[in-house]
Amino acid sequence: MFKKKLHWYKVAESREELFAAGNKIVEVMAGEKPICVAIHQENLHACAAKCPHAGGRMAQGWLDPVGNIVCPLHRYRFDLKNGRNISGEGYYLKTYSIEEREEGVFVGVEQYGLG
């Protein structure tokens, strides 16, 4: 039987490092997986790097006034808390756990193994 567990990857030393260029959205690597990290109202969020509709790079998009991430290709909007498509197209953007720790910023990626 396969078990799912989170593997935590350090993606930055601090939130300041992530957003040093002034961007509100950046793309990082969690192991070999590209992840999009955004900051809205001082809260960090992590989601898939590509839009589930047409593969647009989410880090090239923007945040709307209420904090939804907007795909740069077709302007599909996704709730950063749960990945739900709020512009009505029915897609879902994968979201990831993210934590700030004393040692840095970490993203949790599901991994499956025997157990």
N, C-alpha and C positions, 0 to 999 in steps of 0.2 A: 504494500500500500504506500502511496506517495503522500508525504507530509509537506505542507507549505510552511515556510518560516521566513522571517525578514532577515536580510543581510544588510547591515548598515555600512554605507560607503561615505568616507569623508570627502566632501566636494569643495571645501574652502576652509581657510583658517578662521574666517569671520564673515558676518554679513557685509561688513564694510569692504572686504576684499571682493565679494561677489558683485557689488554694485558700485565699485570705485569709479567707473566711467560715467556714472549718473543714470544709467539705464535702470528701468524697473523690471526688466525681464532679461534673463541670461540663459545660455545653454551651457551645461556642464556634463562631465562624464561621471557616472556612478558605475565604477568597474568598466565594463565595455558598453554600457547602455547610456545613450544620450538622454539627458533629462533637462527639462525646462524649469527654471526656478524664477519665481516672481515675488515681488514684495508689494503689499497693499495695506495701507494703514498700519505699518510696522509689523505686519504678520507675514511670515514666509510661507510659500506654497510651492509644491513640486508637482509637475505633470509631464505627460509624454512630450517629447520634443517635436513630434509631427502631428498635424491635424489628422483625425481619422477619416475625413472626407476626401481630401486630395493631396495630403502629404505636405502641406505648407509648413514651414519652420515656424513654430509658435514663438520663438524668441525674436523673430522679425516682425511680430504683430505688436499689439499694444493692449493696455488695460483700459476698459471703459470707466466712466465715472463711479460706477458701483463696484468695480473690482473684477469684472469678468474679463477673461483673456479672449482677445479677438484674433482670429486667424488672418494673416495678411493677404491670402489669396481670394477668399470669397466672403470674408467678414463674418464667418460663423462665430458665435459667442458661446463660451463655456464657463460655467461656475467653477472657480478654482478650488472650492471646498469639496465638491463631489464629482466634478467632471461632466455634469449634466449639460447638454446642449440647450441653451435658453432661447435661441433664436428660432426654434421650431423645426429643425431639420431631422431630429431624431438620432443624432450621433452622440457618442459618449467619448470623452477624453480621459484616458487613464490618469489617475492621480496617485501620488506617492506620499508616504509619511516623510516628514522632514523635522529635524530637531536641531536646535542650537545647544551645544554643550560647551563646557569650558575648553575642550580640545578643538572645537571648530563646529562647522555646519555639516550635518550628516543626512543622507537620504536613504530610506529603507526600501529595498527592492525585494519583492517576493522571489524566493527560490524554492524549488521542489526537489525532494530527495526521498530516498527510501527511509522508512521509519515506522 
